[in-house]
């Protein structure tokens, strides 16, 4: 009888442990999302929504303009060249705008990278909508391959009045840990052959042809 009680208590204890571990697993993802939201960092493959819907073609645009700057970085371990094709734009809030970035694989082998986006100041993150972005997908580049990649974005008309300038920043990272280790001394614009990175073109206004 004593053994039966011990077995029953052991079973209940193990069951409690399983429930706690199961619940903790579900808590990890929301906790990560909250941390990213507070820091102004966008999780990989997660489109950012604005405080209100922004229609394509400027249907919801209002007569207010903000400056959007574009920044490109390469993490250590990724021997790529990465730059915005436009340094900054004057954008009307509520209007959909497409800009392009260019990446080039400087290594002699195929490398898969993925970009992480960030909006500065972080208070503007929830008002910056990206319906489509190259950062939502992995980007494989063959040896020496160059590619232009697009991001479609709109700034919500609900952007607080005190924010008149935003920066959309990307950091490309090597998706393969073994490859990143191999090229760990290359990144942040570094070139395997010591060549300088290409500089972005001057600023222009949204809608102006390049």
N, C-alpha and C positions, 0 to 999 in steps of 0.2 A: 504493500500500500504506500509505504514511504517512497519507494522508487517511482511509483506512478505519479505521485505529487511532484517529485523532482523533475521528472520528464515533462510534466505539464508546464511547470514554471520555466523550464528551459525553452520549450516550444514558444511560449508567450514572449519571452525575452528576445528570441531570434526573430519572431514576427515583428516586434516593435522596431528592431534594428533595420529590417527590410523596409518598413514603412518610412522611417526617417530618411534612409538613403534614397528611396524612390522620390520622396518629396524634395530632397536637396537637389536632385537632378533637374527637376522642373524649375527650381529657383535660380539656377545658374544663368539661363538665357535671359530672363527679365532683369537680373542684377547686372549682367553685362551691358544690356541695352540702356539701363539707367546711367551707368558709368559713362558710356559713349555719348549719351545725350548731354550729360553735364559737361563733359570735356569738349563737346562740339565735334566729335569724331564720328564718322559714318561707318557702320559695320559693313564688311564686304558683302556685295551682292544684295544690299538692302536699300531700295530707292527711298529717298527722303521726301516726305510730304510737306506741303506748305500748310499754313493755318487755314487757308481757304483755297478752293480749286482755282487754277489759273488756266484759262483757255488758250489754245494755240492761235496764232495769227493776230494776237493783240486784241482779242474780243473783250478781254477784261482789263485792258491797259488803261491807266489814268495818266494825267499830265503831271507826272513826277519822275525825275530822272535820278539815278544813282550810278556811282562809279563801281564797276566790277573789275578787279584785278585778277590776273591768273599767274599761278606759281607752279613750278614743276621741279620735283626733286627725285633723286635716285638713291635708294638705300644701299648700304655697303653689301657687296656680294652680287650685285647686278651690273654687269659691264655693258650698260646701255647709255645712249645719249637720249635725253628726253627734254622737250621744251614746248612751251605754248607758241602757237603761230601768231597769236595776238597777245600783247602784253596787258592791255586793259581796254575796256569799252565803257561808253556812257549808255546805260540801258534804261528804258522806260519800264517802270514797275508794271507787272501784269502781262508783259509782252514776252513771247517765246523767242529765245535767241539760241543760235547754234554757233559754237566755236570749236576749233580743232587744235589738237596737240599732235606733235610728231615724235616718234620714237625710232631708234635705230639700234640694232644689235651689233655691238662692236666685237663680239667674240667670234670664234671660228667654229661655233656649234650652235644648235638650236637651243634656245632658252625660253622658258615660259615665265612671264611676269604678270603681276596683277597690281593695280593701283588702288590706294586707299585715299579717300577724299576727306577734306576738312574745310570748314567755312569759318572765316574770321571776320568780325568778332563772333564768338560762339552764341551770343544772344540772337544773332540773325539766322542761325542754322535752321530753325523750324519754318522760316519764311523763304527758304531757298529750295526750290523744287527742281529735281532732275528727272524728268520722265524717261529719259534714255541717256546712258553714259557708258563709255568704254570701260569704266571701272567696275561695272556690274559683271564683267566676264574676264576670264583669263585671256591673256594675249601672248600666243606663241609666236616668236620671231626666229626665222632661220638665220644661219650665219650671214652677217652683213645685210640682212633685210631691213628696209625702212618702211614705216607705215604711218599714215595719218589717221587719227582717231577722233571721233566727234563726241561732244556732250551737248545735249539739248537742255536748256534750263530756263527758268523764269523766276523772278523775284516777286513775291506776293505783294499785292497792294496794301496788305495789313502790316508791312514792315514798319516798325516804330519810327516816328518822325526824326528822332535823334540820330538815326543810322543812315548815313549818306554814302558810305564807301564800304565795300565788301571785298574779301579776297577768297577766291576759290583755289585751294591748294591741293596738289596731288603728290603722293610719294609712291613710286613704283618699287616693288619688291620682287625678289626671285622666289618663285613658288617651290623650288626644289632645294631642300636643305643641303644636300650633297654638293649641288652646283654652286650654291651661295658660299659654302665653305671654300670651294676652289677659287672663287673670285672675290674673297672677302676684302681684299685691298682695293677693289674697284667699286665706285659708287659715288653718290653725291656729285655727279657730273664728271667723275674721273674717267679718263680715257686710257685703255690698256697701252697705247703707244705714246701717251703723253701729249696728245693733241688737244687743243682747247675746244670746249663745247661751243656749239653754234648759239649765237645770241638771238633772242626773239626780235621780231620786227617792231617798229614803233607803234604807239597806241593809235587807235582809230575809233570812230563812232559806230554804234550798231547800225547795220544796214549798208554801211559803206563797203564797196567792193574792194577785195584785196588785190 
